[in-house]
Amino acid sequence: MELTVLAVPDCPNASVLQQRLAGLITGRPGVAVTRRDITDLAEAARWGMHGSPTLLIDGSDPFAVPGTVPAVACRLYRSENGRVEGAPAVSALRQVLEQADTRLNAAEGQATIG
């Protein structure tokens, strides 16, 4: 599983996201987090950044809202209790990582069968 944090340079919420991810991927071999700084709108569009920070799991944004355009701006996330934060909540990150694990395991099972 490839995790990429897309962020504008000096985004304070990118480090929050990276810290939350670090706690969740401890003990998961083969999972690493990389960061890519995005400096212009064309690069944001190319990478699929919908604000800073954006998490990509294997190239896909699990928090993308349909119709949202690429942006080189701050991104806000709503937690399950309705609060607005600059990074996804730990519980939301845990959920999308578990979903990605499930998809990865299913794909590996299909490859073994075929």
Secondary structure as UniProt FT lines:
FT   STRAND          2..7
FT   TURN            9..10
FT   HELIX           12..25
FT   TURN            26..27
FT   TURN            29..30
FT   STRAND          32..37
FT   HELIX           41..47
FT   STRAND          50..52
FT   STRAND          54..57
FT   TURN            58..59
FT   TURN            62..63
FT   TURN            66..67
FT   STRAND          71..74
FT   STRAND          77..78
FT   TURN            80..81
FT   STRAND          84..85
FT   HELIX           90..113
//
